[in-house]
Amino acid sequence: MKQEILKLGAKRVLIQLPEGLKQAAPRLAKIVEKAGALPIVSADPCYGACDLATTDAENLGVDMTIHYGHSKMVKYERVPTVYVEARATVNVNDVAQKALPLLQKWQRIGLATTVQHVQTLDVVRELLTRAGKTVIIGDAGHLNYPGQVIGCNYSNARSIAKDVEAFLFIGGGQFHALGVALSTSKPTIVADPYAGTALSIDKEAEKIVKQRWAIIEEARKATTLAVLVGLKPGQKRLEEALEVKKKLEDKGKTAFLIAAEEVTPEALMEFPTIDAYVNTACPRISFDDASRFKKPVLTVNEALVVIGALSWEELCRRGLLES
Ligand code: SF4
């Protein structure tokens, strides 16, 4: 980080951190100061590497952004950006051991994790191999590390889905493990080193599949739809939004474009005459906040099912989270 500051000759640096890691800000600010630049910490929420504070960086006239906690996602940054990946030091051996009985039925196991734990995959692979399993770690070439997943990209897991019977996900919470299950349609066990637990995520995934089907059915009645365009640098898919809008109109629907930095239930409530939304921003908004939205918020592929351009079976085959 210090070298990058010196290399760029940066005099003013914006530090951006995700929730949960913001407490590292003073330590990073000190490092920036010692490198001879003025640090400015962003207090705004940051949900992923898609969420680069480019406009804020420009407004503040910084020479460089330090984006902490995520690996690079946006290809071309308007402000030079250095990514500092946070690595967890928590031991995963015990939870991987706990996962073994849950993996008993299956022989071929795929491994997946987030960038915080990619360094543990070799150890877990060895542990499973010693237990007689065949372990596969996918690398589709779209993310920084084999086996890595991010909230909206499970290409590594999908690339091996046909070769494995189940997945073991290493990491905290259900968010990414659910993504693995929904993207691969394979049984998925999550070994959570923070909670110290290993459990199956399949019931939760089934519940979401049923919920998505119900939302699609409800959206079939919609006559007026809005296509949501995300304004965060890694979420803006205007071309795709225009294509969906046209497809909806070709099927006799009325369709508008609505752009938003944050797609929230409160923001959408301001448009009572819209019957349903098609979300081209962060696909997880449709899934994770589904029960909070008063109207259906479809992914692009779900919208295609609504207008008959894609079958539900094909959508499930592609993976519900794929776009
Ligand atoms: S688009 Fe959504 S899921 Fe993907 S990185 Fe951004 S916040 Fe995470």
Boltz pocket constraint, residues with backbone or C-beta under 6 A from the ligand:
constraints:
  - pocket:
      binder: B
      contacts: [[A, 47], [A, 48], [A, 49], [A, 50], [A, 51], [A, 150], [A, 151], [A, 152], [A, 153], [A, 234], [A, 235], [A, 281], [A, 282], [A, 283], [A, 284]]
      max_distance: 6.0
